Amino acid sequence: MWSLTSGKKILKAQEENKKIVLAGCVPQAQPRQDYLKGLSIIGVQQIDRVVEVVEETIKGHSVRLLGQKKDNGRRLGGARLDLPKIRKNPLIEIISINTGCLNACTYCKTKHARGNLASYPIDELVDRAKQSFQEGVCEIWLTSEDTGAYGRDIGTNLPTLLWKLVEVIPEGAMLRLGMTNPPYILEHLEEMAKILNHPRVYAFLHIPVQSASDSVLMEMKREYCVADFKRVVDFLKEKVPGITIATDIICGFPGETDQDFQETVKLVEEYKFPSLFINQFYPRPGTPAAKMEQVPAQVKKQRTKDLSRVFHSYSPYNHKIGERQQVLVTEESFDSKFYVAHNRFYEQVLVPKNPAFMGKMVEVDICESGKHFMKGQPVSDAKVYTPSISKPLAKGEVSGLTKDFRNGLGSSGSHTSAASQCDSASSRMVLPMPRLHQDCALRMSVGLALLALLFAFFVKVYN
């Protein structure tokens, strides 16, 4: 699907004579695809060299940086964590704790592109978290292809990292753990339950099951059985009351029978997952699953519809109407009618758009619920708590400038001061985009005026 959609976009861009740079797992894994010929590609571990690639591409060169980063033979996690960046949401910091994985799933391209597991050292991750909180962040998301496998390549583990991070999270700020596959969380269930009960950690975990059929899981090479998944979920639901378990399911994997699919349906009916990502199987070129005998397209489509119908048959939040909850407000809803907050279990709660609530911990009474959300009415006499230990960065403000980078900015003279303002005390750089556009427009206007005067002068002379 990626190749078809992106291929059309690439073709259109080429027809418009646009310069193209591609990034991501698919071009990294299959750089010799016909539709990628002559295009620049930046590998998943080379994102810190994006400026170099763009500059060379603008010059008309085709650049491909696809290598793996290593230190004394050991594969590194990827780009440095302290590279400057602009957060999409100034209140939320997303930290990748490792890249690659230990699995070899037959349907996945990630392993082809990102290789084996490579974890960032704990001290680097803790430093990044500290810096984020100093920049006004009130929520941290830990992400990777498989957070549960963290540290196995560097002699540590996920619980050890999480306990270190919990030590530096300010009161009221929250940490959300990303996806973990069942095999690597099984041996840490006791510690994970303790961590997920911590008041500054969301009681939320994304554990993809993909199928409830052991035969299908075997063909997928998922390295666990359905009983393993149930053991993880049952244990956490018992030890972390109210925990939200999200999961993924693939419909129509090669060889999936009607009986296999019905086992998956029964699993959803039994656990009534409040968050369920249903995917119709699509064969990724170059993967073992693409060479297997495929389930007919119409069957895959119907199974996807049937499972979606089961998912929408239950309401996960109706029983919470009337509850009083503490929620952390971090963003605006897609329709711009509400602010979006999350409660202790990372369940979405919509609250009124009061600017005083943004980035705050607010107490609300749940008054309404939908399939994917609840609505909360702020308690009139409740105190609004600010978890951020400093003012959040503004939109367009750059996070994580290193000392060397700041020194480079300082030595670049008037060009730097015209395009940016660097505050050495706070280590922040503001990119005043509107002002920059105004300056460019002014210079262009002056240039055109001078050109017009010169043209008039020559016309007068030669007439």
C-alpha positions, 0 to 999 in steps of 0.5 A: 500500500505504501508503494502504490500511494507514495509511488503516485505522489513521487511521480506527481512531484517528478512531473512538477520538477520537485526535488525529492528526499525519502525517509522511513522503513520501506525505502531503507529496506528496498532502496532498489525499487523501480520507483525509487531510482535516482531519488535521494534516501536518508536512512532511519539511523541517519536522520541527523544528516537530513540537512546535508542530504537536502542540500545535495539533492537541491544541487541535483545530486542523488544521495543515499545514506543507509548505513548503520551507526556503530561504536566499537563494533556495537550498533547504536540506537540511532541519531543522538537524543540531544539533537535540536528539534521542534516538538509538534506539541510543546507539552509532550516529549516523545523519546525513542528508547531503542530501535530495531527489534529481536523478532523476525515477524514474517509480515514486517518490514521494520526488521529489514530497515532497522535491523537488530535491537539497539538500545540507548543508554539509561543515562542518555534517556534520563538526561533527555527527560530532565531537559524536556521537563526543564523546557516545560513538558508535562508528559513523556511518551516512550516509544520504540518498535518494542519497548519490552525488549529494551536493554537486552543488548546493553545488559539492562532491562525496561523496569530498570529504565522506568524506575530511573525515569520515575525519579525525575518526573515532576509531581503531576507530570506523566509518563506513557509507555509505548508498545511492548510485545508479549514475550519480553514483558512476561519475565518482568510482570511483577515489576511492571505492575508496580511501575504502572501503579505509580502515580506519575505513570499512566496505567496503560499498555499497548500489547499487540496480539495480532491473532488469537490463533496459535497456528496463525501466530506460528506462521507469523513467527510471533514467538508467543502463544495466545496463552502468553498474551492472556497471562500478561493481560490477566496479571496486569488487570489483577495487579493494576486495577482499571488498567487500559490494555490496547492491542492490534489484530491483523485480519486475513493473514495467509493461511487464516481459516474461519476457525482461526478468525473466530478464535480472534473474535472470541478474544475481543468479545472476552476482553472488550479492549477499549482500544483496538487497532484492526488491520486488514493484512497487506503483503509487504513486498520482500517479506516471507508472508508475501510469498505465502498463499493469500486469503482472498481479498473479499474474505479479508475485507469481510473479516475486517468488517466483522471484527470492527462490528464486534468492537463497536458493539460494546461501550467501554466507558458508560460505567464511568459516568458520574465519576470524579477524575483528575485529568491532564490537559495537553492538546486540542480536539480535531474539531477544535471544540474541546481540549483533550485530556487523559485520566490515570488510565490514559482514557481520553476525556474532553473538557471545555476550551478554557485556556487556563486548563491547557497543560494543567491537571484538572479535576472533572466530573464525567458527564457523558461517554462515547466509544472512544472518549468521555466528557468531563465537566470541571469541578467548580471549586477544584484547584487547577494544578500546573505540573510543568516546572517551567514555562513550555516552549513556544510553537516553533521554538527549538528544543535540545540545543547542544553547547557546540551547536549554540557556539556555532550559532554564535560564530555565524554572525549576522546571518544567525541573528537575522534568522534566529534569536538564541537565548544563552541563559535558557538554551532556547532558539526561537525561529520567528517565521512570520518576521522572516517572511516579512524580511524576505518580502521586504527585500524582494520588494526593494529588489523589484523596485530597483530593477524597475528603476534600472529598466526605466533608466535603460529605456530612457537612455536607449530611446 
